[in-house]
Amino acid sequence: MSNKKNLSFAKLFNLSFGFFGVQIAYALQSANISRIFATLGADPHQLSFFWILPPLMGMIVQPIVGILSDKTWLGPFFGRRKFYLLIGALIAVAVMLLLPNAGDFTFEQGLYLGLNSAMWFGLFSLMFLDTSINIAMQPFKMMVGDIVNEEQKGLAYSIQSFLCNAGSLAGYLFPFFFTLIGTWIGISNTAPEGTIPDTVKWSFYVGAGLLIICSLYTFIAVKEMNPKEYAEFHGLNKKEENTKENTKEEKSNNSNILSAFLTVGLVQFFCW
């Protein structure tokens, strides 16, 4: 397609800016969830069991979002990937406002499978937060592949990586920042037993605000291709016309692609 021209830096930045907010949410979860569950009464020696959820949700949710969004087109406003971005961000924001308040809610007393009611609430909140973050995160990766030509993909993913790490840094620093200025603005880093401190709560509140602002910015600023433009951009129509002629070549290419994916997957497995 003749429209495989380079995008401006601003458009490449817009594609991934929402990732900054999503990564803030993920970093806040990573940095504070052990503290939250310990405050709710979890045995410190069993906290690692709660960390099964994030990778498990990623394994399940991200492929499903990828498959579903490949088959989705909801018009120029919601697009293909942006719809899932918006849904994931909205759910994540709701959970981020509720999760740090788990210790403030009134629950029935008693233990169920070794966990009190507040911890069950926190566990389900964590599951929903992981699920929604993965729903919101995956579209950013796929939109680069959808919209950016081969020449600029390296730059596009570099911008995405920078915003990802910047969001992580911000999320990890929020509790420290609120602890530092808390005495000046009336935010305490201590709380009664079983209650999450205000510094953690405000970190999640600000993180939720940035998540929805950044996600909405990308949602509004990015225009996805309609199915016809998408097919032309990726040469799908031409591939369909030449299916019979290129069957052997395509099988060979698919085999090479699978081998490359398995190799990268093996390396990623050991990295994590």
VMD Tcl script that draws the C-alpha trace (Angstrom):
set ca {
  {0.00 0.00 0.00}
  {1.32 3.45 -0.87}
  {0.22 4.77 2.50}
  {3.11 3.09 4.37}
  {4.66 6.48 4.98}
  {6.48 7.38 8.17}
  {4.49 8.78 11.06}
  {5.53 11.90 12.93}
  {7.17 11.53 16.33}
  {4.03 13.01 17.93}
  {1.84 10.28 16.42}
  {4.24 7.57 17.53}
  {4.22 9.10 21.01}
  {0.41 9.26 21.07}
  {0.22 5.54 20.28}
  {1.96 4.64 23.53}
  {1.26 7.53 25.89}
  {-1.54 5.61 27.60}
  {1.01 2.92 28.44}
  {2.54 5.42 30.87}
  {-0.66 5.43 32.94}
  {-1.15 1.66 32.68}
  {2.38 1.04 33.90}
  {1.85 3.37 36.86}
  {-1.08 1.16 37.90}
  {0.99 -1.99 37.46}
  {3.91 -0.55 39.48}
  {1.59 0.54 42.30}
  {0.20 -2.96 42.46}
  {3.68 -4.52 42.44}
  {5.06 -2.18 45.11}
  {2.13 -2.14 47.52}
  {0.07 -5.30 47.25}
  {2.19 -7.21 49.79}
  {1.82 -4.33 52.24}
  {-1.94 -4.23 51.66}
  {-2.43 -7.96 52.25}
  {-0.11 -7.97 55.28}
  {-2.20 -5.11 56.72}
  {-5.38 -7.10 56.10}
  {-3.95 -9.99 58.11}
  {-2.17 -12.24 55.60}
  {0.66 -14.43 56.86}
  {3.88 -12.84 55.52}
  {5.18 -16.33 54.66}
  {2.18 -16.91 52.36}
  {2.25 -13.60 50.47}
  {4.03 -15.22 47.54}
  {0.85 -17.22 46.81}
  {-0.94 -13.98 45.99}
  {1.70 -13.26 43.35}
  {0.56 -16.23 41.29}
  {-2.30 -14.06 40.02}
  {-0.43 -11.44 37.92}
  {1.42 -13.85 35.59}
  {-1.58 -16.18 35.51}
  {-3.92 -13.39 34.42}
  {-1.38 -12.26 31.83}
  {-1.13 -15.77 30.36}
  {-4.91 -16.02 30.07}
  {-6.07 -12.49 29.31}
  {-3.51 -11.13 26.83}
  {-3.92 -13.88 24.19}
  {-7.73 -13.66 24.50}
  {-7.67 -9.87 24.02}
  {-5.39 -10.32 21.02}
  {-7.64 -12.89 19.36}
  {-10.86 -10.98 20.07}
  {-9.54 -7.59 18.98}
  {-8.23 -9.10 15.72}
  {-11.86 -9.81 14.87}
  {-13.29 -6.55 16.23}
  {-14.25 -3.38 14.38}
  {-16.66 -1.04 16.16}
  {-16.42 1.95 13.84}
  {-13.96 4.84 13.72}
  {-14.64 5.95 17.30}
  {-14.09 2.69 19.24}
  {-11.96 1.10 16.53}
  {-10.34 -2.32 16.85}
  {-7.96 -2.17 19.82}
  {-9.07 1.09 21.47}
  {-12.33 -0.44 22.69}
  {-10.43 -2.96 24.84}
  {-8.03 -0.26 26.01}
  {-10.93 1.84 27.28}
  {-12.76 -1.06 28.95}
  {-9.60 -2.25 30.69}
  {-8.70 1.24 31.88}
  {-12.18 1.93 33.29}
  {-12.27 -1.35 35.24}
  {-8.72 -0.78 36.52}
  {-9.61 2.71 37.75}
  {-12.66 1.40 39.65}
  {-10.61 -1.35 41.32}
  {-7.74 1.03 42.17}
  {-10.20 3.23 44.06}
  {-11.62 0.25 45.99}
  {-8.62 -1.97 46.71}
  {-6.72 0.29 49.17}
  {-9.97 0.79 51.10}
  {-10.48 -2.93 51.76}
  {-9.56 -2.50 55.42}
  {-12.19 0.23 55.89}
  {-15.17 -1.83 54.78}
  {-17.28 -3.75 57.29}
  {-17.14 -7.48 56.69}
  {-18.42 -10.54 58.51}
  {-15.98 -11.94 61.03}
  {-14.42 -15.35 60.61}
  {-12.06 -17.16 58.29}
  {-12.91 -18.86 55.00}
  {-10.20 -21.23 53.74}
  {-7.77 -19.45 56.03}
  {-8.59 -15.92 54.79}
  {-10.76 -13.29 56.46}
  {-13.45 -11.43 54.50}
  {-11.32 -8.34 53.93}
  {-8.57 -10.49 52.46}
  {-11.05 -12.25 50.15}
  {-12.21 -8.83 49.00}
  {-8.60 -7.82 48.42}
  {-7.88 -11.08 46.58}
  {-10.80 -10.65 44.17}
  {-9.88 -6.98 43.73}
  {-6.33 -7.99 42.86}
  {-7.65 -10.50 40.34}
  {-9.86 -7.87 38.69}
  {-7.01 -5.33 38.74}
  {-4.62 -7.78 37.07}
  {-7.24 -8.71 34.50}
  {-8.12 -5.11 33.65}
  {-4.46 -3.99 33.50}
  {-3.73 -6.78 31.03}
  {-6.80 -5.86 28.98}
  {-5.65 -2.22 28.85}
  {-1.98 -3.07 28.27}
  {-2.24 -5.41 25.29}
  {-3.82 -2.95 22.80}
  {-0.80 -0.62 23.02}
  {1.50 -3.38 21.85}
  {-0.82 -4.39 19.02}
  {-1.54 -0.87 17.73}
  {2.15 -0.39 16.94}
  {2.02 -3.52 14.78}
  {-1.24 -2.35 13.19}
  {-0.33 1.24 12.31}
  {3.46 1.63 12.15}
  {5.50 0.57 9.12}
  {8.51 -1.72 9.42}
  {11.00 1.15 9.21}
  {9.62 2.88 12.31}
  {8.66 -0.06 14.50}
  {11.99 0.05 16.32}
  {11.47 3.72 17.20}
  {7.82 3.13 18.14}
  {8.70 0.31 20.53}
  {11.57 2.36 21.96}
  {9.11 5.16 22.80}
  {6.77 2.58 24.31}
  {9.61 1.11 26.38}
  {10.61 4.58 27.63}
  {7.03 5.42 28.68}
  {6.64 1.98 30.24}
  {9.73 2.43 32.42}
  {8.86 6.05 33.21}
  {5.42 4.93 34.40}
  {6.98 2.22 36.54}
  {9.35 4.72 38.13}
  {6.49 7.12 38.89}
  {4.34 4.35 40.38}
  {7.12 3.09 42.62}
  {7.91 6.61 43.85}
  {4.34 7.69 44.67}
  {4.19 6.16 48.19}
  {7.63 7.58 49.00}
  {6.56 10.98 47.66}
  {3.38 11.07 49.74}
  {5.29 9.88 52.80}
  {7.80 12.70 52.27}
  {5.23 15.48 51.94}
  {2.54 13.84 54.08}
  {3.27 15.85 57.21}
  {2.78 19.08 55.25}
  {-0.50 18.18 53.57}
  {-2.04 15.94 56.26}
  {-1.49 12.51 54.70}
  {-0.36 9.92 57.24}
  {1.88 6.93 56.58}
  {0.47 5.12 59.62}
  {-3.01 3.80 60.28}
  {-4.94 1.68 62.83}
  {-4.40 -2.07 62.66}
  {-6.14 -3.61 59.65}
  {-6.42 -0.27 57.80}
  {-4.34 0.81 54.80}
  {-2.35 4.05 55.39}
  {-3.42 7.22 53.58}
  {-0.09 7.42 51.71}
  {-0.92 4.15 49.93}
  {-4.52 5.20 49.31}
  {-3.53 8.51 47.74}
  {-0.90 6.79 45.63}
  {-3.64 4.59 44.16}
  {-6.04 7.54 43.74}
  {-3.48 9.63 41.84}
  {-2.40 6.58 39.86}
  {-6.01 5.89 38.88}
  {-6.43 9.50 37.75}
  {-3.29 9.38 35.61}
  {-4.29 6.00 34.18}
  {-7.62 7.25 32.87}
  {-6.18 10.57 31.64}
  {-3.35 8.92 29.72}
  {-5.59 6.18 28.33}
  {-8.24 8.66 27.20}
  {-5.53 10.75 25.54}
  {-4.39 7.81 23.42}
  {-8.01 6.75 22.83}
  {-8.89 10.19 21.43}
  {-5.59 11.00 19.68}
  {-5.11 7.72 17.79}
  {-7.10 6.89 14.68}
  {-7.15 3.21 13.80}
  {-7.46 1.92 10.25}
  {-10.80 0.55 9.10}
  {-10.80 -3.09 7.89}
  {-10.27 -2.13 4.23}
  {-7.34 0.20 5.01}
  {-5.90 -2.37 7.40}
  {-6.03 -5.11 4.77}
  {-4.37 -2.87 2.18}
  {-1.69 -1.65 4.61}
  {-0.70 -5.21 5.52}
  {-1.16 -6.63 2.02}
  {-3.84 -9.08 3.14}
  {-5.86 -8.81 -0.09}
  {-2.82 -9.59 -2.17}
  {-2.00 -12.57 0.04}
  {-5.50 -13.99 -0.46}
  {-5.21 -13.66 -4.25}
  {-1.92 -15.53 -4.28}
  {-2.81 -18.17 -1.71}
  {-2.63 -21.14 -4.08}
  {0.64 -20.02 -5.66}
  {2.39 -19.31 -2.37}
  {1.14 -22.21 -0.23}
  {4.56 -23.87 0.09}
  {6.31 -20.57 0.71}
  {3.77 -19.58 3.37}
  {4.18 -22.93 5.16}
  {7.93 -22.38 5.21}
  {7.50 -18.82 6.51}
  {5.05 -19.96 9.20}
  {7.53 -22.61 10.32}
  {10.29 -20.00 10.58}
  {8.00 -17.62 12.48}
  {6.98 -20.36 14.94}
  {10.64 -21.23 15.53}
  {11.48 -17.56 16.19}
  {8.55 -17.19 18.61}
  {9.54 -20.31 20.53}
  {13.13 -19.08 20.80}
  {12.09 -15.64 22.06}
  {9.53 -17.21 24.38}
  {12.19 -19.46 25.92}
  {14.49 -16.48 26.55}
  {11.61 -14.43 28.03}
  {10.67 -17.34 30.31}
  {14.09 -17.39 31.91}
  {14.28 -13.60 32.06}
  {11.14 -13.50 34.18}
}
mol new
graphics top color blue
foreach p $ca { graphics top sphere $p radius 0.5 }
foreach p [lrange $ca 0 end-1] q [lrange $ca 1 end] { graphics top cylinder $p $q radius 0.2 }
display resetview
